[in-house]
Amino acid sequence: MTTTEDTPTPAPPEAEPDRLSIHLGGEAEAIRALTSTLAEGSLPDVFVAGGQLVHLSRVSGQADPSAPPTVTAEPLTAPALAFLLAHHTYCYRMREDKQTGEKKRVEGSPTKSALAAVLSQRYWPGVRPLTGIVGSPVLRPDGSLVHVEGYDPATGLYYAPTVRMPPIPTTPTAEEVTAARQFLLGQLLRDFPFVAEADRANHIGLLLAPILRPYLRCLIPFGLISATTQSSGKTLLAEVIGYLYGHKTLVWRKGDDAELEKAITSALHSSAPIMLWDNIKEGTEVASPVLAQLLTGPEWSARMLGSSGAGFTANNDRAWLATGNNLRLGGDMATRTVLIRLDPNDPHPDQRDQSAFGIPHLDTWLKDPAHRVEVLRHLLILVLDWIAAGAPRSGHTMRQFSGWAQATGGLLDHHGIVGFLDNLADLREADDEDAEWAAFLTRWWELNSDNRMSATRLRHQAEIEQIGGIAVDRWEGAFLTDDSGRIPSAKSLGRTLTGHIGRWHGGYALRSVRDKSANANVFWVERAAGITAEQEDQAPAGPTQAAWM
């Protein structure tokens, strides 16, 4: 780069022959020189993400001293920039020797205000973009494998292996593919008490998701691992994924969306690709508009606590999992979730003899880096064999997750692993809110057919009647209630009904128009064509415990 100098000066000290010289001069000149240095990529491991300069830091002191150092991407702050400049450049100012009058170079650091001014820039076209850090090989969009340590220009990913991987064959042999499939089904996952083939296939789909995500460039649904009892293996099943790719454990705070938003924002500052809410309280309804928004958006934005600035924005490139016993779903979560059910059907599952398992004491086994390499190698062989076969897709559809579902379904079909997403009907049974609304609309139809009613009239109909001294509930317990279990006021009921206009629950949907004479909305229920009396009798009576739980 070119620097502006007042007069010719001697060369930098001999001790610094390989360091770039930066003449700081006045404040404005220093800002220009530092901006040019960064834009030309002269400082190592500096990238740009979301308009902000970041620096890759290697963290020492990990539990396993033989493992590669952890690599994280940290926002480039003024002190961090000063540190990099001191170690990789020779910053100087000109000083006049009072005795000789000769101008000499004197090493120094830029001022804090100059560093802050440089870092305020949001446009860095010459700086390499960083889209993420991965600790295991992943697929590029062209189907090739990112497996060489360091920065990958094709994807913008930085590969910092958590374990050293041997070479993976681009075109695996039939023997390698058979061995990989046998290891996955016959050893690694053999002894987990999956309820059905769908639960095993769904877990394998999530197990492969971090490898496939850069290739597919699509969203991944929420993974819910729900068991009937403790000691079923749900945490270990999640940790199989977490140990392979790296995970961060989060704390679930029911009903507190503000705290959930903070937890998500904090989690996304981590480079961990797997985010896990482990052992959520038994019977919890997993329902949150914040979580639903997270799962269906490619980016996450939040205002930082105590900040009036632009806030925090990050790519939503993680997999989000939760485990617990007899978990339920609410809100819009059922259509955003992949379900994995476990049922040991054993009064004492913690006493099972692990010596006969496909991999005895799997929790300990996975902590050995060599064993994690073995698992990853088998998974990569299955993926690369699918790529070599043309990456066939299946016909699955799943809202915003259809790209992932079709690719994963095709991969599993290619390897003869059946049942993927076959338990979607069971997932809907776990949706308390949908079951409650289905029961409500079914009973509404039975009482009122498609007659139009105001919220006030409907609320009056929900009152308990006294007939012959006997209390009679015409709604048979199916009328909507608030969080306290009370029937809402007519005004609250109207707002609630308005929020569900046009949405189908079971075979019924709520409709509405504006009654101009009454200056109020009126509502009625539409029944889907083909609903039989037998199907009406089978309509849910409310949010009951689903059989699979």
C-alpha positions as CSV (number, residue, x, y, z in Angstrom):
1,M,0.0,0.0,0.0
2,T,1.1,3.6,-0.4
3,T,1.6,5.9,2.6
4,T,1.9,9.7,2.7
5,E,5.1,11.0,4.2
6,D,6.4,14.5,4.7
7,T,10.0,13.8,3.8
8,P,12.1,10.8,2.9
9,T,12.8,8.7,5.9
10,P,15.1,5.8,6.8
11,A,13.8,2.2,6.4
12,P,12.0,0.6,9.3
13,P,14.2,-1.0,12.0
14,E,15.9,-4.2,10.8
15,A,14.0,-6.1,13.5
16,E,10.8,-5.6,11.6
17,P,11.7,-6.4,7.9
18,D,8.5,-8.4,7.1
19,R,5.9,-6.2,8.7
20,L,3.8,-3.8,6.7
21,S,4.6,-0.2,7.5
22,I,1.7,2.2,8.2
23,H,2.4,5.9,8.6
24,L,-0.2,7.2,11.1
25,G,0.4,10.9,10.6
26,G,-2.6,13.0,11.7
27,E,-5.9,11.6,12.7
28,A,-7.5,11.7,9.2
29,E,-4.4,10.2,7.6
30,A,-4.4,7.4,10.1
31,I,-8.1,6.6,9.5
32,R,-7.4,6.4,5.7
33,A,-4.3,4.3,6.1
34,L,-5.9,1.8,8.5
35,T,-9.1,1.5,6.3
36,S,-6.9,0.8,3.3
37,T,-4.9,-1.8,5.3
38,L,-8.1,-3.7,6.3
39,A,-9.7,-3.4,2.9
40,E,-6.6,-5.0,1.3
41,G,-6.8,-8.0,3.6
42,S,-3.4,-7.3,5.1
43,L,-4.3,-8.5,8.6
44,P,-4.7,-12.3,9.1
45,D,-8.0,-14.0,10.0
46,V,-10.0,-10.8,9.5
47,F,-13.4,-11.3,7.7
48,V,-16.7,-9.5,7.3
49,A,-20.0,-10.9,8.5
50,G,-23.2,-8.9,8.2
51,G,-21.3,-5.7,7.5
52,Q,-19.2,-6.1,10.7
53,L,-15.5,-7.0,10.7
54,V,-14.8,-10.1,12.7
55,H,-11.6,-11.8,13.8
56,L,-11.0,-15.5,14.2
57,S,-9.6,-16.4,17.6
58,R,-8.1,-19.6,18.7
59,V,-9.1,-20.6,22.2
60,S,-6.6,-22.6,24.3
61,G,-7.2,-24.6,27.5
62,Q,-9.8,-27.1,26.1
63,A,-10.5,-30.3,28.2
64,D,-8.8,-32.5,25.6
65,P,-5.2,-31.2,25.1
66,S,-4.7,-33.3,22.0
67,A,-7.8,-31.8,20.2
68,P,-7.3,-28.9,17.8
69,P,-7.9,-25.5,19.5
70,T,-11.4,-24.1,19.4
71,V,-11.9,-21.4,16.8
72,T,-14.4,-18.6,17.3
73,A,-15.4,-15.5,15.4
74,E,-15.4,-12.4,17.5
75,P,-16.4,-8.9,16.5
76,L,-13.3,-6.8,15.8
77,T,-13.2,-4.2,18.5
78,A,-10.8,-1.3,18.9
79,P,-8.5,-3.1,21.4
80,A,-8.5,-6.2,19.2
81,L,-7.6,-4.2,16.1
82,A,-4.8,-2.5,18.1
83,F,-3.5,-5.9,19.1
84,L,-3.5,-7.1,15.5
85,L,-1.7,-4.0,14.2
86,A,0.9,-4.3,16.9
87,H,1.7,-7.9,16.0
88,H,1.4,-7.8,12.2
89,T,2.2,-4.2,11.1
90,Y,4.7,-1.5,12.0
91,C,2.7,1.6,12.8
92,Y,4.7,4.7,13.2
93,R,4.7,8.5,13.4
94,M,7.4,10.9,12.4
95,R,9.3,12.6,15.2
96,E,12.0,15.2,14.9
97,D,15.2,14.7,16.9
98,K,15.6,17.9,18.9
99,Q,19.4,17.6,18.8
100,T,20.0,16.8,15.2
101,G,16.8,18.0,13.6
102,E,16.5,14.8,11.7
103,K,13.0,13.2,11.3
104,K,12.8,9.6,12.5
105,R,10.2,6.9,12.6
106,V,8.8,6.1,16.1
107,E,6.6,3.1,16.5
108,G,3.1,3.9,18.0
109,S,-0.5,2.8,18.1
110,P,-3.5,4.6,16.5
111,T,-5.7,6.6,18.7
112,K,-8.9,5.1,20.1
113,S,-11.0,7.5,18.1
114,A,-9.2,6.6,14.9
115,L,-9.7,2.9,15.5
116,A,-13.4,3.5,16.3
117,A,-13.9,5.5,13.2
118,V,-12.4,2.8,11.0
119,L,-14.6,0.1,12.6
120,S,-17.7,2.2,12.1
121,Q,-17.5,1.4,8.4
122,R,-20.1,-1.2,7.3
123,Y,-19.0,-1.7,3.6
124,W,-15.9,-3.9,3.1
125,P,-16.0,-5.2,-0.5
126,G,-12.4,-6.4,-0.4
127,V,-12.6,-8.3,2.8
128,R,-13.5,-12.0,2.6
129,P,-17.0,-12.8,3.8
130,L,-17.5,-15.3,6.6
131,T,-20.7,-17.2,6.6
132,G,-19.9,-19.5,9.5
133,I,-17.4,-21.8,11.3
134,V,-17.8,-25.6,10.9
135,G,-16.1,-28.2,12.9
136,S,-16.8,-31.2,10.6
137,P,-16.8,-31.7,6.8
138,V,-19.9,-30.3,5.0
139,L,-21.2,-30.3,1.5
140,R,-20.7,-27.3,-0.8
141,P,-23.6,-26.3,-3.1
142,D,-22.0,-28.2,-6.0
143,G,-22.0,-31.4,-3.9
144,S,-18.2,-31.4,-3.2
145,L,-16.9,-31.7,0.3
146,V,-15.4,-29.0,2.4
147,H,-12.7,-31.0,4.2
148,V,-9.4,-28.9,4.0
149,E,-8.8,-26.9,7.2
150,G,-9.1,-23.2,6.8
151,Y,-11.2,-20.8,4.8
152,D,-13.3,-22.1,1.9
153,P,-14.0,-19.3,-0.6
154,A,-16.8,-21.2,-2.4
155,T,-19.0,-21.2,0.7
156,G,-17.5,-18.5,3.0
157,L,-17.1,-21.2,5.7
158,Y,-14.1,-21.6,7.9
159,Y,-13.4,-25.3,8.5
160,A,-11.8,-25.7,12.0
161,P,-12.0,-29.5,12.6
162,T,-12.9,-30.5,16.2
163,V,-11.3,-33.9,15.3
164,R,-8.8,-34.8,12.6
165,M,-10.6,-36.5,9.8
166,P,-9.0,-39.0,7.4
167,P,-9.7,-38.6,3.6
168,I,-13.3,-39.5,2.6
169,P,-13.8,-41.2,-0.8
170,T,-15.7,-39.1,-3.2
171,T,-17.3,-42.2,-4.7
172,P,-17.6,-44.8,-1.9
173,T,-17.5,-48.5,-2.8
174,A,-20.6,-50.7,-2.3
175,E,-18.8,-52.4,0.6
176,E,-18.1,-49.0,2.3
177,V,-21.8,-48.0,1.9
178,T,-23.1,-51.3,3.3
179,A,-20.7,-51.0,6.2
180,A,-21.8,-47.4,6.9
181,R,-25.5,-48.3,6.9
182,Q,-24.9,-51.4,9.1
183,F,-23.0,-49.3,11.6
184,L,-25.7,-46.6,11.8
185,L,-28.6,-49.0,12.1
186,G,-27.1,-52.0,13.6
187,Q,-24.7,-50.4,16.2
188,L,-25.0,-46.7,16.8
189,L,-28.9,-46.5,17.0
190,R,-29.8,-50.1,17.5
191,D,-30.7,-50.0,21.2
192,F,-32.6,-46.7,21.4
193,P,-36.3,-47.6,22.1
194,F,-37.8,-45.8,19.1
195,V,-41.6,-46.1,19.0
196,A,-41.6,-46.7,15.2
197,E,-39.4,-46.6,12.2
198,A,-40.4,-43.0,11.6
199,D,-38.8,-41.9,14.8
200,R,-35.5,-43.6,13.9
201,A,-35.6,-42.2,10.4
202,N,-36.4,-38.7,11.6
203,H,-33.4,-38.8,14.0
204,I,-31.1,-39.8,11.2
205,G,-32.4,-36.9,9.2
206,L,-31.4,-34.5,11.9
207,L,-28.1,-36.3,12.3
208,L,-27.3,-35.6,8.7
209,A,-28.7,-32.0,8.6
210,P,-25.4,-30.1,9.6
211,I,-23.6,-31.9,6.7
212,L,-26.3,-31.1,4.2
213,R,-27.2,-27.6,5.2
214,P,-24.6,-25.6,3.2
215,Y,-25.4,-27.8,0.2
216,L,-29.2,-27.2,0.5
217,R,-29.1,-23.6,1.7
218,C,-32.4,-24.1,3.4
219,L,-34.1,-24.0,6.8
220,I,-34.1,-27.0,9.2
221,P,-37.2,-27.8,11.4
222,F,-37.2,-28.0,15.1
223,G,-36.2,-31.4,16.5
224,L,-38.4,-32.7,19.4
225,I,-37.2,-35.8,21.3
226,S,-40.0,-36.9,23.6
227,A,-40.0,-40.0,25.8
228,T,-42.6,-41.6,28.0
229,T,-40.3,-41.8,31.1
230,Q,-36.9,-40.9,32.4
231,S,-33.8,-42.9,31.5
232,S,-35.1,-43.6,28.0
233,G,-32.1,-42.2,26.3
234,K,-33.5,-38.9,25.0
235,T,-30.6,-36.8,26.2
236,L,-28.0,-39.2,24.8
237,L,-29.9,-39.3,21.5
238,A,-29.6,-35.5,21.3
239,E,-25.9,-35.7,22.4
240,V,-25.1,-38.1,19.5
241,I,-25.7,-35.1,17.3
242,G,-24.2,-32.6,19.7
243,Y,-20.9,-34.5,20.2
244,L,-20.4,-34.9,16.5
245,Y,-20.8,-31.2,15.6
246,G,-20.6,-29.3,18.8
247,H,-23.6,-28.0,20.9
248,K,-24.7,-25.5,23.4
249,T,-27.2,-26.3,26.1
250,L,-29.9,-23.7,26.7
251,V,-32.4,-23.1,29.5
252,W,-36.1,-23.3,28.7
253,R,-38.2,-20.7,30.5
254,K,-41.9,-21.5,29.9
255,G,-44.1,-18.6,28.9
256,D,-41.4,-16.0,29.0
257,D,-40.8,-14.9,25.4
258,A,-38.6,-12.0,26.4
259,E,-36.2,-14.3,28.2
260,L,-36.4,-16.8,25.3
261,E,-35.4,-14.0,22.9
262,K,-32.4,-13.1,25.0
263,A,-31.4,-16.8,25.2
264,I,-31.6,-17.2,21.4
265,T,-29.6,-14.0,20.9
266,S,-26.9,-15.1,23.3
267,A,-26.8,-18.6,21.8
268,L,-26.2,-17.2,18.3
269,H,-23.1,-15.5,19.6
270,S,-21.7,-19.0,19.9
271,S,-20.3,-20.9,16.9
272,A,-22.0,-24.2,18.1
273,P,-24.1,-25.6,15.2
274,I,-26.5,-27.5,17.6
275,M,-28.6,-25.6,20.1
276,L,-30.3,-27.9,22.7
277,W,-33.0,-27.4,25.3
278,D,-32.4,-30.5,27.3
279,N,-34.8,-32.1,29.8
280,I,-37.6,-29.6,29.6
281,K,-40.1,-30.1,32.5
282,E,-42.4,-33.1,32.0
283,G,-45.6,-32.3,30.2
284,T,-44.5,-28.9,29.1
285,E,-46.3,-27.4,26.1
286,V,-43.6,-26.1,23.7
287,A,-45.3,-23.1,22.3
288,S,-43.8,-19.7,21.5
289,P,-44.2,-17.2,18.7
290,V,-40.6,-16.2,19.2
291,L,-39.4,-19.8,18.6
292,A,-41.8,-20.2,15.7
293,Q,-40.4,-17.0,14.1
294,L,-36.8,-18.2,14.6
295,L,-37.4,-21.5,12.9
296,T,-38.9,-20.0,9.7
297,G,-36.5,-17.1,9.2
298,P,-33.1,-17.3,7.6
299,E,-31.9,-14.5,9.9
300,W,-32.4,-13.6,13.5
301,S,-32.5,-10.0,14.6
302,A,-32.7,-8.6,18.1
303,R,-31.9,-5.4,19.9
304,M,-29.1,-5.8,22.3
305,L,-30.0,-5.2,26.0
306,G,-29.1,-1.6,27.0
307,S,-28.3,-0.6,23.4
308,S,-30.0,2.0,21.3
309,G,-28.0,1.0,18.2
310,A,-28.8,-1.2,15.2
311,G,-28.9,-4.3,17.4
312,F,-27.7,-7.8,16.6
313,T,-28.3,-9.8,13.4
314,A,-27.1,-13.3,12.7
315,N,-27.7,-16.0,10.2
316,N,-30.0,-18.7,11.5
317,D,-27.8,-21.5,10.4
318,R,-28.2,-23.8,13.5
319,A,-30.2,-26.9,14.3
320,W,-32.6,-26.4,17.3
321,L,-33.5,-29.4,19.5
322,A,-35.4,-30.1,22.6
323,T,-35.8,-33.1,24.8
324,G,-38.2,-34.0,27.6
325,N,-40.8,-36.5,28.8
326,N,-44.4,-36.3,27.5
327,L,-43.8,-32.9,25.8
328,R,-46.7,-31.2,24.0
329,L,-46.8,-28.7,21.2
330,G,-48.8,-25.5,20.9
331,G,-49.1,-22.5,18.6
332,D,-47.6,-23.0,15.2
333,M,-45.0,-25.5,16.4
334,A,-46.5,-28.7,15.1
335,T,-45.9,-27.7,11.4
336,R,-42.3,-26.7,12.2
337,T,-41.3,-29.8,14.1
338,V,-39.7,-33.2,13.5
339,L,-40.8,-35.7,16.1
340,I,-38.7,-38.5,17.6
341,R,-40.5,-40.6,20.2
342,L,-38.9,-43.0,22.7
343,D,-40.7,-45.6,24.8
344,P,-38.7,-48.2,26.6
345,N,-41.8,-50.0,27.8
346,D,-39.8,-50.9,30.9
347,P,-40.5,-49.9,34.6
348,H,-36.8,-49.6,35.2
349,P,-35.1,-48.5,31.9
350,D,-32.1,-47.3,33.8
351,Q,-31.3,-50.9,34.8
352,R,-31.0,-52.2,31.3
353,D,-27.8,-54.3,30.7
354,Q,-25.6,-52.2,28.4
355,S,-23.0,-54.9,27.9
356,A,-25.2,-56.4,25.1
357,F,-25.8,-53.1,23.3
358,G,-24.5,-52.4,19.8
359,I,-22.1,-49.9,21.4
360,P,-22.0,-50.4,25.2
361,H,-21.9,-47.2,27.3
362,L,-22.4,-45.0,24.2
363,D,-22.2,-41.8,26.3
364,T,-18.6,-42.6,27.3
365,W,-17.8,-44.1,23.8
366,L,-18.7,-40.8,22.0
367,K,-16.3,-38.7,24.1
368,D,-13.3,-40.4,22.4
369,P,-12.4,-38.3,19.3
370,A,-11.4,-41.4,17.4
371,H,-15.0,-42.8,17.8
372,R,-16.5,-39.5,16.7
373,V,-14.3,-39.7,13.6
374,E,-15.7,-43.2,13.0
375,V,-19.3,-42.0,13.2
376,L,-18.7,-39.0,11.0
377,R,-16.9,-41.0,8.4
378,H,-19.8,-43.4,8.1
379,L,-22.3,-40.5,7.7
380,L,-20.2,-38.8,5.1
381,I,-19.9,-42.1,3.1
382,L,-23.7,-42.3,3.0
383,V,-24.0,-38.7,1.9
384,L,-21.4,-38.9,-0.8
385,D,-22.8,-42.1,-2.2
386,W,-26.2,-40.3,-2.5
387,I,-24.4,-37.4,-4.2
388,A,-22.7,-39.8,-6.6
389,A,-26.1,-41.3,-7.4
390,G,-27.4,-37.9,-8.5
391,A,-28.8,-36.8,-5.1
392,P,-32.4,-38.1,-5.8
393,R,-35.2,-36.3,-4.0
394,S,-38.4,-37.6,-2.4
395,G,-41.9,-36.1,-2.6
396,H,-42.1,-34.9,1.0
397,T,-43.5,-31.4,1.6
398,M,-43.1,-29.5,4.9
399,R,-43.9,-25.8,4.8
400,Q,-40.7,-23.8,4.6
401,F,-38.7,-27.0,5.2
402,S,-39.6,-28.8,2.0
403,G,-36.2,-28.5,0.5
404,W,-34.6,-30.2,3.5
405,A,-37.4,-32.8,3.7
406,Q,-37.2,-33.7,0.0
407,A,-33.4,-34.0,0.0
408,T,-33.3,-35.9,3.3
409,G,-36.1,-38.2,2.3
410,G,-34.4,-38.9,-1.0
411,L,-31.1,-39.7,0.8
412,L,-32.8,-42.1,3.3
413,D,-34.8,-43.8,0.5
414,H,-31.6,-44.2,-1.4
415,H,-30.2,-46.2,1.5
416,G,-33.4,-48.1,2.3
417,I,-34.1,-46.3,5.5
418,V,-37.9,-46.2,5.7
419,G,-40.4,-44.2,7.7
420,F,-39.1,-40.6,7.3
421,L,-41.8,-38.1,8.5
422,D,-44.4,-40.9,8.6
423,N,-45.5,-39.7,12.1
424,L,-46.8,-36.3,11.1
425,A,-50.3,-37.4,12.1
426,D,-49.0,-38.2,15.6
427,L,-47.3,-34.8,15.7
428,R,-50.7,-33.1,15.1
429,E,-52.1,-35.1,18.0
430,A,-49.4,-33.4,20.2
431,D,-50.7,-30.0,19.2
432,D,-52.8,-29.0,22.2
433,E,-54.0,-25.8,20.7
434,D,-55.2,-27.4,17.4
435,A,-57.0,-30.1,19.4
436,E,-58.7,-27.5,21.5
437,W,-59.9,-25.6,18.5
438,A,-61.0,-28.7,16.6
439,A,-63.2,-29.7,19.6
440,F,-64.5,-26.1,19.9
441,L,-65.4,-25.7,16.2
442,T,-66.9,-29.2,16.0
443,R,-69.3,-28.5,18.9
444,W,-70.1,-25.0,17.5
445,W,-71.2,-26.7,14.3
446,E,-73.3,-29.2,16.2
447,L,-75.1,-26.5,18.2
448,N,-75.4,-23.8,15.5
449,S,-74.6,-25.3,12.1
450,D,-73.4,-22.4,9.8
451,N,-75.6,-19.8,11.4
452,R,-73.9,-16.4,11.9
453,M,-73.4,-15.3,15.4
454,S,-71.8,-12.3,17.2
455,A,-69.2,-12.8,19.9
456,T,-71.7,-11.6,22.5
457,R,-74.3,-14.1,21.5
458,L,-71.8,-16.9,21.4
459,R,-70.4,-15.9,24.8
460,H,-74.0,-16.0,26.3
461,Q,-74.5,-19.5,24.8
462,A,-71.5,-20.7,26.9
463,E,-73.2,-19.9,30.2
464,I,-74.2,-22.9,32.3
465,E,-77.9,-23.4,32.4
466,Q,-80.0,-24.7,35.2
467,I,-82.6,-27.3,34.0
468,G,-84.7,-29.0,36.7
469,G,-82.1,-28.0,39.3
470,I,-79.3,-29.6,37.2
471,A,-76.4,-27.6,35.8
472,V,-76.1,-28.2,32.0
473,D,-73.2,-27.2,29.8
474,R,-74.4,-27.2,26.3
475,W,-70.8,-27.0,25.1
476,E,-69.8,-30.1,27.0
477,G,-66.5,-28.5,28.1
478,A,-65.4,-27.6,24.6
479,F,-65.8,-23.8,24.8
480,L,-62.6,-21.8,24.7
481,T,-61.1,-20.7,28.0
482,D,-58.3,-18.3,29.0
483,D,-55.1,-19.1,30.7
484,S,-56.9,-19.2,34.1
485,G,-59.5,-21.7,32.8
486,R,-62.3,-19.1,32.7
487,I,-64.6,-18.4,29.7
488,P,-63.4,-15.1,28.2
489,S,-65.4,-11.9,28.0
490,A,-67.3,-11.2,24.8
491,K,-64.7,-8.6,23.8
492,S,-61.7,-11.0,24.4
493,L,-63.6,-13.8,22.7
494,G,-64.1,-11.6,19.6
495,R,-60.4,-10.8,19.4
496,T,-59.5,-14.5,19.8
497,L,-61.9,-15.6,17.1
498,T,-60.6,-12.9,14.7
499,G,-57.1,-14.4,15.1
500,H,-58.3,-17.8,13.8
501,I,-60.4,-16.7,10.8
502,G,-59.8,-19.0,7.8
503,R,-57.7,-21.5,9.7
504,W,-58.7,-25.2,9.5
505,H,-58.8,-27.3,12.7
506,G,-59.8,-30.8,11.9
507,G,-62.6,-30.6,9.3
508,Y,-63.8,-27.1,10.4
509,A,-62.8,-23.5,9.7
510,L,-64.0,-20.2,11.2
511,R,-65.4,-17.5,8.9
512,S,-66.4,-13.9,9.5
513,V,-67.8,-10.8,7.9
514,R,-68.6,-7.3,9.1
515,D,-72.2,-6.7,10.1
516,K,-72.6,-3.0,9.1
517,S,-75.9,-2.6,10.9
518,A,-74.5,-3.8,14.2
519,N,-71.0,-2.4,13.5
520,A,-69.5,-5.6,14.7
521,N,-68.1,-8.9,13.2
522,V,-70.2,-11.9,13.0
523,F,-68.8,-15.4,12.8
524,W,-69.8,-18.9,11.6
525,V,-68.3,-22.3,11.1
526,E,-67.6,-23.9,7.7
527,R,-67.5,-27.7,7.6
528,A,-65.3,-29.4,5.0
529,A,-67.0,-31.4,2.3
530,G,-67.1,-35.1,3.0
531,I,-67.1,-34.9,6.9
532,T,-69.2,-37.9,8.0
533,A,-71.2,-38.4,11.3
534,E,-68.6,-41.0,12.3
535,Q,-65.8,-38.5,11.8
536,E,-67.7,-36.0,14.0
537,D,-68.0,-38.6,16.7
538,Q,-64.2,-39.1,16.6
539,A,-63.5,-35.4,16.9
540,P,-61.2,-34.6,19.9
541,A,-63.0,-33.6,23.1
542,G,-60.1,-31.2,24.0
543,P,-56.4,-31.3,24.6
544,T,-56.1,-34.9,25.8
545,Q,-53.0,-36.9,26.3
546,A,-51.8,-38.3,22.9
547,A,-51.3,-42.1,22.8
548,W,-47.6,-41.8,21.8
549,M,-46.8,-39.9,25.0
